[in-house]
Amino acid sequence: MVPELVPGPELPQAARAAPAPAAAVKLRKVRRDIGLRSTLVSVLVSRRLAAGSNF
């Protein structure tokens, strides 16, 4: 005779979500304020940094 399987309580969940893998790095815009001039938003610099290339 096989005993019935009775589902038990749910397993505890992690309090925080797992960190994103390094491959899923989001590109961030780098903002630079140059004195009283306008703000420069540099996407190219962040892309180069994410790609790992040296200037």
C-alpha positions as CSV (number, residue, x, y, z in Angstrom):
1,M,0.0,0.0,0.0
2,V,1.4,3.5,-1.0
3,P,0.8,6.4,1.3
4,E,-1.0,9.4,-0.1
5,L,1.2,12.4,-1.0
6,V,0.0,15.4,0.9
7,P,1.5,18.8,-0.2
8,G,3.2,20.5,2.7
9,P,3.7,24.2,3.4
10,E,5.4,26.3,0.6
11,L,9.1,26.7,0.7
12,P,10.4,30.0,2.0
13,Q,11.1,32.6,-0.6
14,A,14.2,34.9,-0.8
15,A,13.6,38.3,0.8
16,R,15.3,40.0,-2.2
17,A,15.3,39.2,-5.9
18,A,18.4,37.6,-7.2
19,P,20.9,40.1,-8.7
20,A,20.9,40.5,-12.5
21,P,23.8,38.7,-14.3
22,A,26.8,40.7,-15.4
23,A,25.9,40.2,-19.0
24,A,22.6,42.1,-18.6
25,V,24.4,45.4,-17.7
26,K,22.3,48.3,-18.7
27,L,23.9,51.2,-20.5
28,R,23.7,54.3,-18.5
29,K,24.0,57.8,-19.8
30,V,26.8,59.8,-18.3
31,R,25.9,63.4,-17.5
32,R,28.5,66.0,-17.2
33,D,28.0,69.6,-16.2
34,I,30.6,71.9,-17.7
35,G,30.6,75.1,-15.7
36,L,27.6,77.2,-16.7
37,R,27.4,75.6,-20.1
38,S,24.7,73.1,-21.1
39,T,24.7,69.6,-19.9
40,L,26.3,67.0,-22.1
41,V,24.8,63.5,-22.2
42,S,27.4,61.1,-23.4
43,V,26.1,57.7,-24.5
44,L,29.2,56.8,-26.5
45,V,31.4,56.8,-23.4
46,S,29.1,54.4,-21.6
47,R,28.9,52.1,-24.6
48,R,32.7,52.0,-24.9
49,L,33.0,51.2,-21.2
50,A,30.3,48.5,-21.5
51,A,32.1,47.0,-24.5
52,G,35.4,47.0,-22.6
53,S,37.3,48.9,-25.3
54,N,40.1,51.3,-24.4
55,F,39.7,54.8,-25.8
